[in-house]
Amino acid sequence: MQLDQLFLALEAEGKDRRYPPIHRWKPEHIGTIDIHITADGTWFHEGTAFKRPALVKLLSTVLVREGSDYFLVSPHEKLRISVADVPLLAVDFETRGTDRSMDILFTTNGGDHVVVDQEHPLFMRRGKPYVHVRDGIEALIVRPTFYRLVEAGESRGDSVSLWSRGTQFDLNPDGSPL
């Protein structure tokens, strides 16, 4: 019963999280800032790794994606950053229910809590697992979390699938064995 309560608390936190109204901001200054996010999810500014996870959480709330470009947006500035793969990592997950009645909730290093569903699909790209977080922003599912996820899935030959919110998600649609 405690796991269900945890799941519900994290889901509520994810729904209640308030993001700045970046879709309404139309900054006049558009430029670039020397922030780079590596493929392993490490954020760097001018070559130095961020040491405070709270700063990643804060900046991820003003992150937007336009096509293949990422920007940090404020009411006064829109600054392009460099992202090697995706800006966030899915670092943990919880489940509620089993089999076709299961719900999967991911937590990202940006502080997001997102339940996998049709709007927030779980998918594979180039052999790596991802989850859609919000507005085109995706998170790479880190390896230990992915291994736990595979264990929660249903094997079908070389494929593993999971259900969340009544939708089936295949963990290797490209046909590569796990």
C-alpha positions, 0 to 999 in steps of 0.5 A: 500500500505504501508504494501506491501512496508514493506513486500517487504523491509523485504523480500529484507533484508532477501535475502540480509542478508550475513552470514559468510561462515561457510560451508567452515570453517574446524576448528581444535578445536572441543569442548563444550561451556556452552551456553544453549538455553531454550525451551522458546528461552532464551540464557544462558552463564554459567547460566546467560541469555543474556541481549543483543539481538544483541549478539543472532543475532550475534551468530545465524549467526554462528550457525549450526545444525548437526543431533540433535546437534548444534554448534557455528562455527568460522574458529578456533573453533567448539563449541557444545551448548545445545538447549532444543527445537530449537534455534530461535523464530519467533517473528512476521510476515507480510502477503501480498495478501489473501487466496491462493495468500497470502505470509507469512514472519516471523521475528526471534529473530536472525534477519532473515526474511524468506518467508514461501514456500516449502524450508521454510515450516510452520509445527506443531510438538508435538502440537507446530508451527515452521518454517524452517529458514535455513540449518536445523535451525528452529524457534518456532512461539511464542504464540501471533504470532501463534494466529495472524497466526491462525486468518489469516488462513482458518478454515476447521473443527478442522483444520486451513490452510494457503497458502504462495507462492502457497503452502498450510500449515496445522496448525494442521496436527496431528489432535489436535484441536486448 
